[in-house]
Amino acid sequence: MPQTKESKGRSAGPVISVAAILILMGGGLALWRFDPQLFQKTAKTPAPAQPEIILSMHGSNTIGAQLAGALAEAFLKGQGAQAVSTVAGPKADEYRVLGTMPGDPRPKAIEIQAHGSGTAFPDLAAGKCDIGMASRPIKPEEAAALAKLGDMTSPACEHVVGLDGLAIIVNKSNPVSALTTSQVARIFTGEIANWKEVGGAEAPIKVLSRDDKSGTYDTFKALVLGKGKLVESALRLEDSSDLSDRVAGDPNAIGFIGLPYIRSAKAVAISEAGATPLVPNRVTVATEDYLLSRRLFFYIAASPDPLVRRFVEFALGSGGQDIVARIGFVELNVKAGGGSAAANAPPEYMRMIESAQRLSLNFRFRPGSSELDNRALADLDRVAGFLSTPGQNRGGIVLCGFSDSIGNSEANQALSVNRASVVADEFRRRGIVPAEVSGFGASSPVASNKTEDGRQKNRRVEVWLRTM
């Protein structure tokens, strides 16, 4: 039967479509033959491997801002990491130190979050970090909340990683160069509001302070404010460097800051009743004689991951302590010289230390106890190592004990001798026989005996090294 015009049109369409598809396929095949990378160019590049967090440190901004990162970088390099670098985190005061281990394409990371000492302990309790960084000692309620990890006040959990001086800073043009702790407290509570009241110019005082989460603020509150309340007009800042730079740029400003963050500001000398005014420096902070000296802590579980333990041991060792010094804090490595004799010292004390150099530490004790504190226990081995260096222990060490003034003089004399004897016994166990050991009671205080913190500073054993 003959096809109509309509039927012819319908049957031609499929033929043309099939032909068009064949032509396109042929063209595509032709292109593929001439450009074999055509389809490779459109493929997605594989995403880089996400870093594996091998260790995390949360807490103090004082420690976390620079020191933690510098320790993390050196530690990774010591573990064989290559291409070590630091990258910013999602929030301010958060970052990661990255490195690649040989044969492992996935980068390893040490995470650091520095939002203040107050964040260290909740994050430890929640398992969010391995190391809690704190620029103050742990509080009893915080230690109780972490009891499942061990006794946070024990040598296994609490580690002093360095020392810092809480400096009271002003603008360099400010004529005020010394303040008592009482004056500092009255300034920061607003009771003293004009510089003229403390020997300065006729100008209003502008108070700057760290924020509530800061261990620096906690230390300042404990050592200076006590039960006093920070003046409401105070400018609160999270970052240490920012606070220091603002004080340095304002002739009427005053603030408090850690020793490495003095920067372009001026630190004033601090004194209190019965003690000599001292400025914060490496000598006065190392011996903790400076009234506002403080310790910087790492807190870990009693039985941590081996990598965590290795990191802490690295930080406490001579290499880690060199980094502590480079960043601007006071390291725990033992040094001789630079220290001075106690003020108004008795003649027998002066005889004992004649031709001797003071070592860069004092031995101190747990509150209300003759038991050495955690820093002192670690310092025993540091001093032993220092004395084992050829030529160092020429004339032997001299131990001078002191007490606070609470109680009668005879009891205080006995307490000071007992403290010196405790340290002497520890050295004998390490094969070091002191040349002389004695106590001098409540003489030569380095702080006021009217406060518990001051009395704690006065309960000490000085170490002197005879040079002949």
Secondary structure as UniProt FT lines:
FT   HELIX           5..34
FT   TURN            36..37
FT   HELIX           38..41
FT   STRAND          52..59
FT   HELIX           61..64
FT   TURN            65..66
FT   HELIX           67..78
FT   TURN            79..80
FT   STRAND          82..88
FT   TURN            92..93
FT   STRAND          94..100
FT   TURN            102..103
FT   STRAND          108..113
FT   HELIX           117..119
FT   HELIX           120..125
FT   TURN            126..127
FT   STRAND          131..134
FT   HELIX           140..145
FT   HELIX           147..149
FT   TURN            152..153
FT   TURN            155..157
FT   STRAND          158..165
FT   STRAND          167..170
FT   TURN            172..173
FT   STRAND          178..180
FT   HELIX           181..188
FT   TURN            189..190
FT   HELIX           195..198
FT   STRAND          206..210
FT   TURN            212..213
FT   HELIX           215..220
FT   HELIX           221..225
FT   TURN            226..227
FT   TURN            232..233
FT   STRAND          235..237
FT   HELIX           240..248
FT   TURN            251..252
FT   STRAND          253..257
FT   HELIX           259..261
FT   TURN            263..264
FT   STRAND          266..267
FT   STRAND          269..271
FT   TURN            273..274
FT   HELIX           282..286
FT   TURN            287..288
FT   TURN            291..292
FT   STRAND          293..299
FT   HELIX           306..316
FT   HELIX           318..327
FT   TURN            343..344
FT   HELIX           347..352
FT   TURN            353..355
FT   STRAND          356..365
FT   TURN            367..368
FT   HELIX           374..387
FT   TURN            390..392
FT   STRAND          397..402
FT   HELIX           409..429
FT   TURN            430..431
FT   STRAND          436..439
FT   TURN            441..442
FT   TURN            449..450
FT   HELIX           452..458
FT   STRAND          460..466
//
